[in-house]
Amino acid sequence: MPRGSAVVVLALCLSSCSPKPSTPQDIVAVTREVGAWQGRGIATVGDIPSETGRFRIHWQTTNESPAGAGTFKLTMRSAISGRTLQLVVDHQGVGAGTADYDEGPRTYDFLVESANLDWKFRVDETTGAYVPGSSSASPAKR
């Protein structure tokens, strides 16, 4: 047998012994609470180290006194430089809502500016996780 043919036969034998490629797995969104705060007046809160920068922020204002005089501003900032990244909420009076934010991995903090009302908010971060043993890909038919 010529030397080139032996190399080809050897290569075919070795390639048939290699393991099958792994089955692709589905990635699902996983949400975890990274912090919750409440208060009245002005505050800087946070120092949230984020892996993704994808947040859902749930906020609520209550106990406005005197009526019609409540204000609430929630600003997301870089915790390192203090630079404003986004005004998340600018609301007058009693209310509630949800805001989504997607900036990127970094450490964040929040500046709360409020008057004449109580405030609270919760920050959830969304990441991805593989689902073990799952696959949306169908097996190849032979």
N, C-alpha and C positions, 0 to 999 in steps of 0.2 A: 504494500500500500504506500503510495507517495506520501511524503511528509505533510503536505498541505491538506490532504484528505484526512489524515489522522488528527490534525488540529481541529478541523471542522467537526469531526465525529466527537472529539473530546468536548468541544464547546457545546454541542447539542446535548450531550449527556449531562454536563454540569448545569446547563440552564433548566433542564427538566427537573433537577433536584432542588431548585431554589423555592423558598416558601411563596405561597400565594400572597398577592398584595392584600393589605387589610381592607375591610369593608368600611366605606365612609360612614361617619356617625353624624347624626343630626345635632345641631347646636340650638339650644333654647335660651331664651332670655331669663336671667336670674336677677331678682331685685333684692337688695339688702338695705336696711335702714342704716344710714351713716350718722344721723344725729337728729335731735329734736330740741327745740328751744321755745321758751315763752317769756313774756315780760310785759313791761309798759315803759314807754319812753325810748330813748336812744341806747343802742348797744352794738358792740362788735362781737360776733360769736363765730365759732367754727374751728378753723384749722383742720380741714377735712382733706387728708391725702387721698386722691382719687386715682384709680387705675385706668378709668375710661373717660371721665369727664361727662358721662351721660347721667343726667339727674332728672328726677321728677320731684318737684317741690310742692307740697300741700300746705296751704296757709289759711289762717282764719283770724278775723278780728271780732272782738266782742266788747261789751260793757262801755259803749261810747257815752262819754259824759263831759260836757253838755252835748245834747243831741245835735247832730249836724256839724260838730266841730272836730271829728276824728279824722286823722290822716295816718296812712301807713305806706312806707316805702321800704322795699327790700332789694338790696343791691348785692350782686355776687361780685367778689373781688379776688384778685390774686393774693394769697396769704403771704407771699414772699415780698412783693413790691407794694401792695396796697392799691394797685391799679384797678380801676373799675372795669369789669368784663361785660356786665349786662345789668340793666335795671330789670329785675324780675317782676316786681309788683309795684304799682303806684295806684293806691286805692283810697277813696274817701268813704268814711263811715264803716258800719258793720258789714261784714261779708266773708266770703270764702272762695277759694279757687285752687287750681292746679296749674303749674307751669312746667314745661319741659325745657331742658337745657342740654346742649351738646357742644363742648368746647375742646376737650382733650385732657390727657392726664396731667395733673399738677396738684398743688395744695391750694385749696380754696378757703375763703372765709366770707362772712356776710355782714353787711352793715344794715342795721335796722334803724330807721328814722320814723318815729311815731309820736303822735300827740293825742291826748284825750281818749285813748282806747287801750284795751288789752290786746296783745297779739300772741300768736303761736304759729310755728311752722315746723315741718318735718321734711328731711331730705332723704330720698332713696336713690341709690346708685344702681344702674342697670349694667350687668356684665353678661357674658355668654358662657355657657357650660356645655360640654358634650354629654349626650344622653348615652350611657353605656348600653351596648348591644342593639342600638337602633340604627336604622338607615332608611333614608327615603329613596335610595337608589335600588332599583329592582335588579335581581341577578341576571346575568347574561344568559341567553338561551343558546344552547349548542345543538 
